[in-house]
């Protein structure tokens, strides 16, 4: 009987899947939900959009959620980008630190265009600028979580939901997983499994599109330069590993196309991106990069400034071999750092916090005990006023056993008065 139940349940699941597949056509495409691959942050954009390698840019949560494990304070970030043909991209995110080297991030973005003129079918062409207008946009909501797994390993997960409002509406989703490992001081390797749930989109017409998962690698290295009062940071992010069409086709100027690493390693390396950043100790950062190593026409540049630890302003300039350049601005603000000094550690457990509090409270007490040990032995040792100044320093070096001397209560009144006067002096 149990075997029959299992057979019926399996058959029911098979029929349900067959019915669902017949309800809409599932097409494998390249770049489903491509809006999720756009670069929102000005810092990463100025570094050739090597976002996976850049830590501390909370506008890149859609790529490197692992950085949330390093979050010490709450941050709110905003960016605005004006593309060609009056297309705009606005992005906002918030980072919330959690105990045990964890962090939570949420973001919301809109990519679209407004006031697009159109003419309804059958209507005459209007005179002047009296056109009907419409708007098209992609709305994205993302949730990200990061945690320190072990001493040198950080892990991050992110899930994105997309709503598209065009000639027909549609919904999309994608899940990403990222990790970073510290090889040695200031040398890191990171990986991104983009679309581990696949990147899928369902349209109002019933059509279903999806893109297969892809994997990326990234490296970052920091080199302090003391005589320049700053530090060099180098970033590199690879092209995709799994698919032949991994390279960004917008920058591919040859007819060969992006090859996979086992087919042509050099061609695969040329499809990567990277950048160099110099961070001065006083908060200024200068950046330059390439969005694709296939052409120097993809050069990027920018700068950033940290103001009083609680406000970060970044700017990026991005060139393109075909389209007009793009200017990007982003701002990050920390409410905690606005009214507090930076903490030495991000999060303390209750036990560590109690130990730190006890230690801070005991410090004044210890200082008082040391002073009392130096002063109390003075009373029983003073025989005369002339010899007192020479013998006062000697008891201070001796051990505290002098405190047990019984001479204090039995001493006459006159030496006690003289000793008090000398102590006051």
C-alpha positions as CSV (number, residue, x, y, z in Angstrom):
1,X,0.0,0.0,0.0
2,X,2.9,2.4,0.8
3,X,4.5,1.6,-2.5
4,X,1.2,2.5,-4.3
5,X,1.0,5.8,-2.5
6,X,4.6,6.7,-3.4
7,X,3.9,5.8,-7.1
8,X,0.7,8.0,-7.1
9,X,2.6,10.9,-5.6
10,X,5.4,10.7,-8.1
11,X,3.0,10.4,-10.9
12,X,1.1,13.5,-9.6
13,X,4.3,15.5,-9.5
14,X,5.3,14.4,-13.0
15,X,1.9,15.5,-14.4
16,X,2.1,18.8,-12.5
17,X,5.5,19.6,-14.0
18,X,4.3,18.5,-17.5
19,X,1.3,20.8,-17.2
20,X,3.4,23.7,-16.0
21,X,5.8,23.3,-18.9
22,X,3.0,23.2,-21.4
23,X,1.4,26.4,-19.9
24,X,4.3,28.5,-21.0
25,X,7.4,28.2,-23.2
26,X,10.7,28.0,-21.3
27,X,13.5,29.6,-23.4
28,X,17.1,29.7,-22.4
29,X,18.5,33.2,-23.2
30,X,21.7,35.2,-22.5
31,X,21.4,37.9,-19.9
32,X,17.9,37.3,-18.4
33,X,17.2,40.1,-15.9
34,X,20.2,42.0,-17.1
35,X,19.3,44.9,-14.9
36,X,20.6,43.0,-12.0
37,X,24.1,43.1,-13.6
38,X,24.2,46.9,-13.6
39,X,26.8,48.7,-11.5
40,X,25.2,51.0,-8.9
41,X,28.2,52.2,-6.9
42,X,30.5,55.0,-8.1
43,X,33.5,53.5,-6.3
44,X,33.3,50.1,-8.0
45,X,32.4,51.7,-11.3
46,X,35.6,53.8,-11.3
47,X,37.6,50.6,-10.7
48,X,36.3,49.0,-14.0
49,X,33.2,47.5,-12.2
50,X,35.4,44.9,-10.6
51,X,32.8,44.8,-7.9
52,X,33.4,41.3,-6.6
53,X,36.9,42.3,-5.5
54,X,36.0,45.6,-3.8
55,X,35.2,45.3,-0.1
56,X,33.5,48.1,1.8
57,X,31.3,49.3,-1.1
58,X,27.8,48.7,0.3
59,X,26.3,49.8,-3.1
60,X,27.6,46.5,-4.5
61,X,25.5,44.1,-2.4
62,X,24.1,42.5,-5.5
63,X,27.5,41.1,-6.2
64,X,29.6,40.7,-3.1
65,X,27.2,40.1,-0.2
66,X,30.2,38.5,1.7
67,X,31.3,42.0,2.8
68,X,28.4,42.2,5.2
69,X,30.4,40.0,7.6
70,X,32.7,43.0,8.1
71,X,29.9,45.5,8.8
72,X,30.5,47.3,12.1
73,X,28.0,50.2,11.8
74,X,24.7,50.9,10.1
75,X,25.2,52.6,6.7
76,X,22.6,54.1,4.3
77,X,23.8,54.5,0.7
78,X,22.4,56.2,-2.4
79,X,23.5,56.6,-6.0
80,X,22.3,58.2,-9.2
81,X,23.4,57.6,-12.8
82,X,22.3,59.4,-15.9
83,X,22.6,57.2,-19.0
84,X,22.1,58.1,-22.6
85,X,18.7,59.0,-24.0
86,X,17.5,60.3,-20.6
87,X,17.6,56.8,-19.0
88,X,18.3,57.0,-15.3
89,X,19.4,54.5,-12.7
90,X,18.7,55.2,-9.0
91,X,19.8,52.9,-6.2
92,X,19.4,52.9,-2.4
93,X,20.7,50.4,0.2
94,X,20.9,49.9,3.9
95,X,23.4,47.8,5.9
96,X,22.5,46.6,9.4
97,X,25.3,44.9,11.4
98,X,24.4,41.8,13.4
99,X,26.2,40.0,16.3
100,X,28.8,37.2,15.6
101,X,30.3,38.8,12.5
102,X,27.1,38.9,10.6
103,X,25.3,41.6,8.6
104,X,22.0,42.2,6.8
105,X,21.6,44.4,3.7
106,X,18.5,45.5,1.8
107,X,18.4,47.5,-1.4
108,X,15.9,49.0,-3.8
109,X,16.5,50.3,-7.3
110,X,14.8,51.7,-10.4
111,X,16.2,51.7,-13.9
112,X,14.0,53.3,-16.6
113,X,13.0,56.3,-18.7
114,X,10.2,58.7,-18.4
115,X,8.3,61.1,-20.7
116,X,8.7,58.9,-23.8
117,X,6.5,60.2,-26.6
118,X,4.3,57.7,-28.5
119,X,1.4,57.7,-30.9
120,X,-1.5,55.3,-30.6
121,X,-2.4,53.2,-33.5
122,X,-4.7,55.0,-35.9
123,X,-4.1,58.4,-34.5
124,X,-2.6,61.2,-36.6
125,X,0.8,62.6,-35.9
126,X,0.4,65.5,-33.6
127,X,1.8,68.9,-34.4
128,X,4.6,70.4,-32.3
129,X,5.4,68.6,-29.0
130,X,1.9,67.6,-28.1
131,X,2.6,63.9,-27.8
132,X,1.3,61.3,-25.4
133,X,4.0,60.1,-23.1
134,X,4.7,56.9,-21.2
135,X,7.3,55.5,-18.8
136,X,9.1,52.1,-18.7
137,X,11.1,50.9,-15.8
138,X,12.6,47.9,-14.0
139,X,12.1,47.8,-10.2
140,X,14.4,45.6,-8.2
141,X,14.3,44.6,-4.5
142,X,17.2,42.7,-3.0
143,X,18.0,41.1,0.4
144,X,21.6,40.1,1.3
145,X,23.2,38.3,4.2
146,X,26.8,37.8,5.1
147,X,28.7,35.9,7.8
148,X,32.2,35.0,8.9
149,X,32.4,31.2,8.6
150,X,35.9,30.8,9.9
151,X,39.0,33.0,10.7
152,X,39.8,33.8,7.1
153,X,36.6,32.9,5.2
154,X,33.5,35.1,4.7
155,X,30.3,33.9,3.0
156,X,27.4,35.9,1.5
157,X,23.9,35.1,0.0
158,X,21.6,37.4,-1.9
159,X,18.2,37.1,-3.4
160,X,16.7,39.6,-5.9
161,X,13.2,40.2,-7.2
162,X,12.5,42.2,-10.3
163,X,9.3,43.7,-11.6
164,X,9.3,45.0,-15.2
165,X,6.8,47.6,-16.4
166,X,7.0,47.9,-20.2
167,X,4.6,47.1,-23.1
168,X,3.9,44.0,-21.0
169,X,4.7,43.5,-17.4
170,X,6.8,40.7,-16.0
171,X,8.5,39.3,-12.9
172,X,12.0,38.0,-12.4
173,X,14.2,36.6,-9.7
174,X,17.8,35.4,-9.1
175,X,19.8,34.1,-6.2
176,X,23.6,34.7,-5.8
177,X,26.2,33.3,-3.5
178,X,29.6,34.9,-2.9
179,X,32.7,34.0,-0.7
180,X,36.1,35.6,0.1
181,X,39.2,34.0,1.5
182,X,42.2,35.8,3.0
183,X,45.3,34.2,1.6
184,X,47.6,36.5,3.6
185,X,47.6,40.1,4.9
186,X,45.9,42.4,2.3
187,X,45.7,39.6,-0.3
188,X,42.2,38.1,-0.9
189,X,40.6,35.8,-3.4
190,X,36.8,35.9,-4.0
191,X,34.2,33.9,-6.0
192,X,30.7,34.6,-7.1
193,X,28.1,32.0,-8.2
194,X,25.7,34.2,-10.0
195,X,22.2,32.7,-10.5
196,X,22.5,29.5,-8.4
197,X,18.7,29.5,-8.6
198,X,19.1,30.4,-12.3
199,X,18.1,33.9,-13.5
200,X,14.5,33.6,-14.6
201,X,11.8,36.0,-15.9
202,X,8.1,35.4,-16.5
203,X,6.2,37.6,-18.8
204,X,2.5,38.6,-18.9
205,X,2.2,36.7,-22.2
206,X,3.1,33.4,-20.5
207,X,6.6,33.3,-21.9
208,X,9.3,32.1,-19.5
209,X,13.0,33.0,-19.9
210,X,16.0,31.8,-17.9
211,X,19.8,32.0,-17.9
212,X,22.0,29.3,-16.5
213,X,24.3,29.9,-13.5
214,X,27.7,31.5,-14.1
215,X,30.9,31.7,-11.9
216,X,33.4,34.5,-11.5
217,X,36.7,34.9,-9.7
218,X,38.3,38.0,-8.2
219,X,41.6,39.1,-6.6
220,X,42.5,42.1,-4.4
221,X,45.8,43.2,-3.0
222,X,46.8,46.1,-0.8
223,X,50.2,47.7,-0.7
224,X,50.9,50.4,2.0
225,X,53.2,53.2,0.9
226,X,54.3,55.1,4.0
227,X,56.3,57.8,2.3
228,X,53.2,58.7,0.2
229,X,51.0,58.6,3.3
230,X,48.6,56.1,1.8
231,X,48.0,52.7,0.3
232,X,47.7,51.1,-3.2
233,X,44.8,48.7,-3.8
234,X,44.7,46.5,-6.8
235,X,41.4,44.8,-8.0
236,X,40.7,42.2,-10.7
237,X,37.6,40.4,-11.7
238,X,37.5,37.6,-14.3
239,X,35.0,36.9,-17.1
240,X,32.6,34.0,-16.6
241,X,34.0,30.5,-16.4
242,X,31.1,28.3,-17.6
243,X,29.8,29.7,-20.9
244,X,31.2,30.6,-24.2
245,X,29.4,33.9,-24.3
246,X,30.8,35.0,-20.9
247,X,32.5,38.1,-22.1
248,X,30.6,41.4,-22.2
249,X,29.6,41.7,-25.9
250,X,29.4,45.5,-25.6
251,X,33.1,45.7,-25.4
252,X,34.1,42.8,-27.6
253,X,35.6,44.3,-30.8
254,X,36.9,41.2,-32.4
255,X,34.9,38.6,-34.2
256,X,36.2,35.6,-32.2
257,X,34.1,36.3,-29.1
258,X,34.9,35.4,-25.5
259,X,36.4,31.9,-25.1
260,X,36.3,29.8,-22.0
261,X,39.4,29.4,-19.9
262,X,40.1,25.8,-21.0
263,X,39.7,26.8,-24.7
264,X,41.8,29.9,-24.8
265,X,43.2,31.1,-21.4
266,X,44.6,34.4,-22.9
267,X,41.3,35.2,-24.6
268,X,39.5,34.5,-21.3
269,X,41.8,36.8,-19.4
270,X,41.2,39.6,-21.9
271,X,37.5,39.5,-21.0
272,X,38.2,40.4,-17.4
273,X,38.2,43.9,-15.8
274,X,40.2,45.6,-13.1
275,X,41.3,48.8,-11.5
276,X,43.8,50.5,-9.2
277,X,43.0,52.7,-6.2
278,X,45.3,54.9,-4.1
279,X,43.8,55.7,-0.7
280,X,45.4,58.6,1.2
281,X,45.4,58.5,5.0
282,X,43.4,61.7,5.3
283,X,40.4,60.2,3.4
284,X,41.0,61.0,-0.3
285,X,40.9,58.2,-2.9
286,X,41.9,58.3,-6.5
287,X,40.9,55.5,-8.9
288,X,41.4,54.3,-12.5
289,X,40.3,51.1,-14.3
290,X,39.2,49.3,-17.4
291,X,35.7,47.8,-17.8
292,X,37.1,45.3,-20.3
293,X,40.7,44.5,-21.1
294,X,39.8,44.1,-24.8
295,X,39.9,47.8,-25.5
296,X,41.2,51.0,-23.9
297,X,38.1,52.8,-24.9
298,X,36.5,51.2,-21.8
299,X,38.6,53.3,-19.4
300,X,37.1,54.4,-16.1
301,X,38.2,56.9,-13.5
302,X,37.0,58.6,-10.3
303,X,37.6,59.8,-6.8
304,X,36.2,59.5,-3.4
305,X,36.3,61.5,-0.2
306,X,35.6,60.4,3.4
307,X,34.4,63.2,5.6
308,X,34.7,62.8,9.4
309,X,34.3,59.0,9.1
310,X,30.5,59.2,8.8
311,X,30.1,60.5,5.2
312,X,31.6,59.1,2.0
313,X,31.1,60.8,-1.4
314,X,32.2,59.0,-4.6
315,X,32.3,60.0,-8.3
316,X,33.0,57.8,-11.4
317,X,33.5,58.5,-15.1
318,X,32.9,55.7,-17.5
319,X,33.7,55.8,-21.2
320,X,32.3,53.5,-23.8
321,X,33.5,52.6,-27.3
322,X,30.0,53.2,-28.8
323,X,27.8,55.2,-26.5
324,X,28.4,58.5,-24.7
325,X,30.3,58.6,-21.4
326,X,28.5,58.0,-18.1
327,X,28.8,60.0,-14.9
328,X,27.9,58.3,-11.6
329,X,27.6,59.8,-8.1
330,X,27.1,57.9,-4.9
331,X,26.8,58.9,-1.2
332,X,27.1,56.8,2.0
333,X,26.1,58.0,5.5
334,X,26.5,56.3,8.9
335,X,24.1,57.6,11.6
336,X,26.1,56.0,14.4
337,X,29.4,57.6,13.3
338,X,27.7,60.9,13.0
339,X,27.5,61.2,16.8
340,X,30.1,58.6,18.0
341,X,33.7,57.8,17.6
342,X,34.6,54.6,15.7
343,X,34.8,51.5,17.8
344,X,37.9,49.4,17.9
345,X,35.8,46.3,17.4
346,X,32.6,46.0,15.6
347,X,30.6,43.7,18.0
348,X,31.4,42.5,21.5
349,X,29.7,39.6,23.1
350,X,28.1,40.0,26.5
351,X,31.0,38.3,28.2
352,X,33.6,40.4,26.5
353,X,31.7,43.6,27.1
354,X,31.4,42.7,30.8
355,X,35.2,42.1,31.1
356,X,35.9,45.3,29.3
357,X,33.6,47.2,31.7
358,X,35.2,45.6,34.8
359,X,38.7,46.4,33.5
360,X,37.8,50.1,32.9
361,X,36.3,50.4,36.4
362,X,39.3,48.8,38.2
363,X,41.9,51.2,36.7
364,X,41.2,54.1,39.1
365,X,41.1,51.8,42.1
366,X,44.5,50.4,41.3
367,X,46.0,53.8,41.0
368,X,44.6,54.8,44.4
369,X,46.0,51.6,46.0
370,X,49.5,52.5,44.6
371,X,49.3,56.0,46.1
372,X,48.2,54.7,49.4
373,X,51.0,52.2,49.6
374,X,53.4,55.0,49.0
375,X,51.9,57.3,51.6
376,X,50.8,55.1,54.5
377,X,54.3,53.8,55.6
378,X,55.5,57.4,56.2
379,X,53.8,57.8,59.6
380,X,55.6,55.2,61.8
381,X,59.0,55.8,60.4
382,X,59.5,59.5,61.1
383,X,61.6,60.1,64.3
384,X,62.5,63.7,63.8
385,X,61.6,66.5,61.5
386,X,65.2,66.7,60.0
387,X,65.4,63.0,59.1
388,X,62.0,62.8,57.6
389,X,62.8,64.1,54.1
390,X,65.7,61.7,53.7
391,X,63.8,58.6,54.7
392,X,60.4,59.2,53.1
393,X,61.3,57.7,49.6
394,X,62.7,54.5,51.2
395,X,59.5,52.9,52.4
396,X,57.9,53.6,49.0
397,X,60.2,51.0,47.5
398,X,59.6,48.3,50.1
399,X,56.8,45.7,50.0
400,X,53.4,46.5,51.5
401,X,54.2,44.4,54.6
402,X,55.0,47.6,56.4
403,X,51.3,48.3,56.7
404,X,51.1,45.7,59.5
405,X,53.4,47.6,61.8
406,X,51.6,48.1,65.2
407,X,53.4,51.5,65.9
408,X,50.6,53.6,64.4
409,X,47.9,53.3,67.1
410,X,50.5,53.5,70.0
411,X,52.4,56.4,68.7
412,X,52.2,59.7,70.7
413,X,50.1,62.5,69.5
414,X,52.9,64.9,68.7
415,X,54.6,62.7,65.9
416,X,51.2,62.1,64.3
417,X,50.5,65.8,64.0
418,X,53.9,66.4,62.6
419,X,53.6,63.6,60.1
420,X,50.2,64.9,58.9
421,X,51.6,68.3,58.4
422,X,54.5,66.9,56.4
423,X,52.1,64.8,54.3
424,X,50.0,67.9,53.6
425,X,53.1,69.8,52.6
